[in-house]
Structures are given as structure tokens and as C-alpha cells.
Amino acid sequence: MIFRRTAKKFDALPKNIARAYHRCHISKTMGIAVVAMAFDETLNNGGTAIKLAFQRAQSAKIAQKLTKDKKGNVLRKKGDVYLVDCNVTGSGEGTSKGPKFPLMAFFETTVFPEIEKLVKKGGRFEGYTPVIQGDNAGPHNDATFSRYVTDHCKNVGWLWEPQGPQMPHSSFERR
Amino acid sequence: MKVWNDLPSSKIANSFVLANRIARKIEETKGGNEFLAGKKGGLSSGIRRDFVATEFGNRRRDGAKLIFEGPPAQVPADAPFAKDEDGGVTM
């Protein structure tokens, strides 16, 4: 992993130094972390933090040809399915050659079911009202994604309260 | 994954409280950022002074239980929640 010189870094990660002709030769890796906090009345009472999901932005790709490494070992055969890091989009899945990581599928298959598990009858936080607060980055403004999440939240009685863009400090104070 | 697994829950809980307190500061300055300047300025909001870490999050150091003061949550009218006699939302 190569860090930008000015980036904040977690101490547990080793720092590697590598040379690259151009930054486009450094593959980009993105991850999505979803956390929650359960509290009563106000956040100033403290509460319970929950790690909901952590996902690397990857999608499947089908190998078009046999690929070997420098030593001649076969990395993948033609037709093999392998995961590649890709860009995050709102709902677009990209193409077979250039797949994307759609947020909509991530919310549908991971985030919403995880929240549901917590607040459903018999769940750890039964009766709590989830307030979902996306960071309103570009992919969150995708019309299809936006419509899907607002409709879903309305149907199940949750609140969808996205932050203002570029305002990670804005928050909510109700459950 | 190691970072994610090693991240203490108290850090997440503290960040939620911090975000809330910073939002309050912005509200007090009517949308400005003056709170960042001055002798006592900055993003620091005394979270570690007010809270102690617990296994699953954080709790107030003084043990006080604060009541939410503000407008009620804007829950959709057709939300599947139980409503009390006054029409308020039971949570």
C-alpha cells in the first residue's frame, strides 16, 4: 500500500515505498465502512457503537486470456472469474470489461439487511428508529440510487438524512 | 481489515458525539466557522473529558442522563410505529 505523503495513516499499517512513472500506474483501492451508534434521547448521553459493514469496492471480471506472472506461473486462465478494484457508482454496474461497484446493490444486500437485523422484533436494538446518514458524495446523488433508498426508508419507517456535501461534521441528534 | 477489526467501538461512538458537537458550534455561529479561530478555537469539543470508553461504545463520565430538547423527529406520517395517545411517536 502506498500512501500520499500528506495523508493521515493508521500506525498499524506498514509503509511501503515504491516508484511509479505516473500516478495512473498505481491502482486505486476504495473501501466503504458503515458504522452506527445506538443512543437514547441525545448523543450527549453516549451509547453503543456498531460496526455494520466494511467492504472493499470490487466487482467480478471474466479473464479474457491466460495471464502469467513474471516467473511464468499462471495467474488466471481464460474464462476465470476474478475480482478487480473499481470505482464506486450510484447504481450503474458498468460493463463486463469495466465493472463498477454500485452503491445501490451494496445497500440492498448488505447495509439495509444489517440494520434490519438490529431493529427488528427480537433484535438487539428493537424499537429504535434508524437514521441513515450518507456522506452525500457523488454516487449518493445518482437519481436511481437516491430514489431507491428514499423509497425503502419511507416504506419501513426509517429516516434518510444525508449530510450536506463536503460536510462530514454535520450530524443528527435523534433516533 | 486489521484496522477495521482493531478499531475500538469507543472511537466510533466518540466520533458521533464529536460530529454532533461540531454541528452545534456551527449552529451557534449561524453557519460560520468562527469557532475554529481564537484562543479556545478548534474542532476539539472535550469528548474525552466528558466520556469514558466502554466495551461497546462510550458513556458519560458524570453519569448524567440528558433529555433531548428540540423539535420531535420528523417521522413519516405513515410510518409503522406505535403512536401514543397524544399522537407522539413511541420509540
Interface residues (C-beta under 8 A of the other chain):
Chain A: F10 A12 L13 A33 V35 M37 A38 F39 E41 T42 L43 N44 N45 G46 G47 T48 A49 I50 K51 F54 G127 Y128 T129 V131 K154 V156 G157 L159 P168 H169 S170 S171 F172 E173 R174 R175
Chain B: M1 K2 V3 W4 D6 L7 S9 S10 K11 I12 A13 F16 V17 A19 N20 R21 I22 A23 I26 L43 D50 F51 T54 F56 G57 N58 R59 R60 A64 K65 L66 I67 F68 G70 A73 Q74 V75 P76 D78 A79 P80 F81 V89 M91
